[in-house]
Amino acid sequence: MTPSTVDPAPQLATGPAAPLHQLLESAVTDADFAAQVAVGDDGSSLAVTVYSSRAPWVTTTPEAASAWLAEAGVDASATLNEGFYVVIVLSTAVAVRQFIAAVLTPWITVHTIAARLIEFLEDRGFLVQVEIDTRRLRAGLPDSCLGSSVRFAELLGAPGIGDGLALQEPDGMRHLADRIQWLVTGIVGSAAGTTAEPGCAHEQEHLTLDLTLDQAALLVQRLERPGAGGPRA
């Protein structure tokens, strides 16, 4: 995903929210955040009807939303509409930017990193399964005897990482996961998580990387470095 959230009118740093309608809609789209953005009845505010389960407030009540927004420094109010959905009212351009930064930018960031990783690996013939939240990215590489995991290590400059291991056996898979964990940890500069799982009747063997967003971003940068990622499939 390439974010389209680009502020077209930075001069509107102050003033009403309504002129930033398109900016806010683009941010909602880039964050894959289920919500509807509309101009308020007063013609100057923006009303965000939240449908997404990704909202950071714990319970879907206007009280919980208002409390979370206030703690996050977002100048907004929350109400409940006739469909029992929380509606966030943003009266100023400053409030729009605060809402984007606090609620949407974390999702935009992780979606962007995940999309880059998926595109890079799929272009090189990998099957990759990615799960995300606003703090972590988990990438699974399913393949017979963890063949994709060995190829992934080759992209990171570690050919032969599976040499001497019985990768059809649980112990061999575990040792490969340990080696890849140390490899990725060295690249991202902090302890990465890896697990290897044997296959079953319905699923192939797979290795899963569990990374913080900062770690995932550093890993993608390393893969995308010219000459470091190998040819496309």
Salt bridges, closest charged atoms under 4 A:
ASP7 OD2 - ARG97 NH2 2.57
GLU25 OE2 - HIS21 NE2 3.26
ASP32 OD2 - ARG54 NH1 3.76
ASP123 OD2 - ARG232 NH1 2.39
GLU131 OE1 - ARG138 NE 3.74
ASP133 OD2 - ARG135 NH2 3.92
ASP133 OD2 - ARG138 NH2 3.54
ASP171 OD1 - ARG174 NH2 2.80
GLU203 OE2 - HIS206 ND1 3.48
ASP210 OD1 - ARG136 NE 2.75
GLU224 OE1 - ARG116 NH2 2.62
